[in-house]
């Protein structure tokens, strides 16, 4: 058996959306799929069994963080990341390429790799395509990502009227790192990143020692420049791999820019292989990408927002710290089957009110972040389940009525 198989089970007749199933050595997951993020081998605050009960079938870990602590060798010696974190389903590991972008103020990138300043003890840490691949081989995830050079998606100067200091902090840090003596040249930075990403992918493919049980995905870069996206897509997808990803989006751009890049890039990726959009996102980002033909997603939003008392609902966010919820007896969302909203309990006995949840956050109690994180992860899994159900029927209007938060600003996509 190959390390990964992908079976497309139905297609939408009016968009590029498709329903499929990805099979791995640790089981299968349905697509389009949303992966909760367990950066350090834990979806923050949640037991693996609870994550599974939200409907999650695959989770994501991060190579850079697990490499630093506890170390890939230790994880390998304890049976690999599945056994280490007590998750028996599929796992995907990111390579650390995004961390090279997001932590630009503490690293230096060159043609051979990236030198980080360790977040653990400040020591220098060198990450190359070879090391990123070897670490992922040791961790033992089912899907591993090639090490890529992730540039700023958009020129911060252009986004902010010529002053990068007011742009997204990640963009500004990346510009500061990448500015040479002549200043920052965004077009040149995209070209350099594209060329490095292809060379690094080839090095990852040569280094990859577990092709029989780990599927290596390549990553398409190019920022918001569609001609450069096309260049990267052609060259990355010319390397024969089990799947491919769109990287370098949702790093400070507007929804319209994210959607434009995805709607251009995804349909031209290999049809019979999984297409993964990295680090995205909000419900309307996911829906636009599904309609463009994307199969896999990950994002920290459900748990990060859950830890900060922000709950997702089909009609928009609920900010539980707001005083208007101080005496509210209602659950986060009527009809939701998560543990916070009732979990299917008879007579509503297990419902946690908004007033109680607010009390937990105001009092600094651990249960608040746990319950709202569970609700948020379940929210995204319910949404993806509903999306899968309408792809075959084409009832996008019905989906929009049930999930208005996902439908605002969507453009028609015709297959």
N, C-alpha and C positions, 0 to 999 in steps of 0.2 A: 504493500500500500504506500502511496506517496505521503509526504508529510502533511499535505493539505489537499482536499478536494472541494470543489464549488459546484453546486447543482442549482441552476436557475429554474425555478418551479413555475413562475408566472411572470408576465410582463404587462405593463400598462399600455393601452393602445394609443393614448394621447400624449404621453410623456416618455421619458427614458427610464422611469422607475421600474424596478424588478424585485421580485421576492425570491430568495434563495436560501440555501443551507450550506454552511461551511463545516466540514468535518476535519477534525484534528486527532492526534493520538490521545487527547484527553476529552474527547467528546465533540459534540456539534453545537452550533448556534445558528439561529435563524437570522436572516438579513431582510431588510435593513436592521442593523444591530447597534445598540448604544452600549458602550463599555464604561462602567464606573471606573474611576481612577483610584488605584491603590498604589501610590507612588513608591512607598517604602515597604511594600508587601502587606499593606493593610488599607482597606477602604475606611478612612478615619472614623473611629468610634463604633464601627458596625461589625458584628460577628459574621464570619463567612456564611453561615447558614441563613442569617437574616438577609444578607445581600442576595443569596440564591432565591429566597422567598419573595423578593421584589420583582422577580422575573428576569433578573440579570443572568446571562448564560456565559459571559466572558468578561474578564477584568483586565485592566492594564497595570503593569508595574514599570518602574523607570530604572534603566541601566545605570545612569550616573549616580543616583542616590544609593542604590543597593551596592554598587561597586565601592562607594566610600564607607558605607556602614550597613550591614555587618561585614561586607566583603563577599565577592562571588565565590571564592574558594570555600568559605565556610558554608554558604548556602548549598554548594555542590556536595560537600561532605555530609550534609544532613538530608540528602535525597533530592535536592532541587527545589525550586521555588514553590511548586505545587504542594509538596509535603511540608515545606518550611512554613507556609502561611495557611495550611489546612484548607486549600481550595482545590477541589477535584475536577473542576472544569477547565476549559481553555484559558490560557493567559497569553497576552501580548506584551512584549517589552519594547518601549521606546529606546532609542540608541544613545541619547544624550545630545543629539544635534540641536534640539530646541533649547536646552540649557546653555549651550554656547551663545545663543542669541539672547535669552532672557537675563542671563547673568553677565552681559557684555562688559560690565564695569570691573569684573574680577577675572577676566581671562584674555588671552591673546590667541588669535587664529592665524595660521599660516597654511601653506600649500600641503603640508604633511599632516596637520591635525590641529588640536586645540590644547593649550596649556591653561588649566584652571587653577585658581586659588581655592583650596579645599574649604568647604563650608564647615567641616568638622574641626580642623586644627590650623587652617591657614597655610598648610604646606602645598607646594606645587604638585599638581596632578596632570599627567599627560594622557590625553585620549586621542587615539588615532583610529582609522577604520579597522585596523587589525585588532587593536585592543577592545574596541567596542563590540566587535563580533565575538572575540574570545570570551569576554565577560558574559555575553548573552548565551553563548554555548554552555558556559558553566552554570548559569542560572537555570536553563532548561525550559524556557517558555516555548509554547507551541508556535507562535509567530514572532519573529524578530525583525527589527528594522535596521536598514542600512544607515550608517553614519553619514550625515549630510551637512552641508554648509547652509544654514538658514539665514538669509539676509533680511533686512527690513522690507516688508512687502511694498510699502509706499514710501516715497521720499518725504521725510518729516517736514522739510522746508516747504514743500508744495502743499502738504496737508494743512499746515498751520500758517499759511500766508508768508512763508519765507523765514520763519523763526522756529528752529527745531526745539528750542527750549520749552515751548508750550505744548509739544506733541506728547503722545503716549510715552511714559518714562522708558519703556523698553526700547522704543524706536530711538529716543534721544541718546540712551546709553550706547546703543549699537552704532549710531552715527559718530559719537565721540571716539569709540574704539577704532572705527574704520576710517576715520579722517586722516589722510596723509598730509604731507607738507603743502600740497595744493588744495586741501580741503576735501569735502565729501562729494564724490561723483556717484550718484545713485545708479545710473545706467551701467557704469563700469563695475560697481559692486554687484549688480545682478549678474553680469556676464561672468565675473570671477566665481561667484557662488554656483552658477550653473555648471561651469567647467569642473570645478572642484567636486561637486556632487556626483557627476558622472565618473570621474576618476576614482573617487572614494567608494562608489558603489562597486566598481570593478574589483577594487582591492578587498572589499567585504566579501564579494562572491568567491574570490580565490581563497580567502581565509576560512570561510564557513566550513566547519568540520562535521556538522550534524544535519546534512541535507535530508537524510532519511526520516528524521522526526522533528525537524524545525524548519518552518517555511520562512525564507528571507523575502521581505518586501523592499522594493526600491521606492524612492521619494522624489516626486516632481517638484521643482522649485520654479522661480521666475517672477516672483512678486506679483504686482497687478498688471504687469506688461504682458499682454496676450501673445505677442510674437515671441517673447522669451519663454513664456509657458509652453508654447508649441515646440520650441527648440528643445526644452528640457524633456517634455513628454516623449518626443521622438527618440531621443537618445537613451533615456532611462528605460523606456519600454522596449528598446531593442535588446536589452539584456534579459535573457529568458529567466523568469522568476515566477513563483506561485501567485504573486499578487503585487499591487502597486498602490502608492499613496499620493495624495496631494498634500504637500507641506507648505509652511510659510504663509498661512492665512490666519485670520482672526488674531492678528498681532498689532492691532491698532486701527485697522481699516473700518470703514462704514459697512453696514449690511449690504448696500448696493454693490460695493466693490467685491466683497466676499462672494456674493451670488454671481456676479459677472465672471469672476475667475473660475468658479466651480462649473457654471453652466457652459463655459467654453472648454474647460479641460476634461471633465469627466467623460463626456460622450466619445471622445477620441481615444480613451484608454482601452486596453484589450477587453473585449466584451465578455469572454468566458472566464475571467478572473476577478477576484474581489477587488473593489475600489474603495479605498479608505481615505476619508477626509480627517486630517489630524487636528485635534484640539478644538473641535466645534461641537456644540455651541448651544445657543438659544433655540427655542422650538422652531422659529421661522427659518433660522439657518439650516436646521436639520431638514425641514420640509422642502426648502428650495433645493438642497443638495440631493435628497432622495429623488425628486422629480427630474434632476439632471443625470441620475443613474448611479449615485454613490450608494455603497452597501454597508459601510462601517463608520462608526463615529466614537469619539471619546471626549470627555470634558470634565473638568473639576467643578463646574457650576453647581450641580445638585448638592454635593457635600460641603463645598465652601460656603454656599449661601445658607445651607442648613445650619452650619456652625455659627452663622451670624444672624439667626432668627428671621431669615428671609425664605418664605415658602413659595413654591411655584403652584399655580392653578391654571386651568384651561382659559380663564378670563384675565389672567395677569398675576403679578406678584402680590403676596400678602406680607407686610412688614410687621412682624409680631411684636416688636418692641414699641410700636406706636401706642399712645395712650388710649386710643379708641377701642383697643382690644382688652383693656383692663378688666372689664366685667362681661365680656362677650362669652356666652355659653356655647356658641356654635363650634364645630370642628373647623379645621383649616378649610376643608372642602366637603360638602355634603356628597355622599355617594362614593367617596374614595375608599378603597379597601385596604389602605395601609394601616399599620399598627396605631399611628397617631389619630387617624380618623375613624377608627372602629374596627378595622381588620376583619370585618364580617361578623363581629360578635353579636349575639342575639340581644335585642332590646337596646342596643346602643350602650350597653354597660361599660364597654371598654373605650368609649370615645373620650379623648382628651380635648378639653375646651381650649379655645384661643386664650381665654383668661388664664388658664392653668399654664399653658405653654409660655405665655408672656411672663408669668410669675417665675418660672424656671430660669428664664434668661436673665431677668432682673436680679434674681437671687444668686446667679452664678452656678446653678445646679447642672450637673453633667447630663441629666436626662433630656433636657431641652434640645441641645444639639443632636443627640442621638435620634429622638423622635422626628425632628424636622428633616434631618438627613435621610431617614428612612422614607418619609413622605416624599421628599424630592426625587430620590432614586426611583421610587415606585411611580411617581408622576411621569418621569421620562420613559420608563418601561411601558406604562399604559399607553402613552402617546405613540411609541414605536409600534406597539401591537396594533393599535388602531390604524396607523399608517399602512402596515402590512396588509391589513384586512381590506383596505380600499384600493390597493394597487390593482388587484384583479378586476374589481367592479368599476373602477374609474370614478367613484362617487366622491370627487374632491370637494364638491359643494357641501355634502353632508359632513365631511371632515372639518371644513371651515366653520360650520355651525357649532360643532361639538368642541372645537379648539380654536376659538377666535384669536387667541394669543399667537398662534402659529401662522396665521393667514394674512396678516396685514402686510401690504406692500409686495405680495408675491406677484411675479410676472408669469404669463403663460409660457409653458415649455412644450413644444411639439416634437414628438419623436420623428 
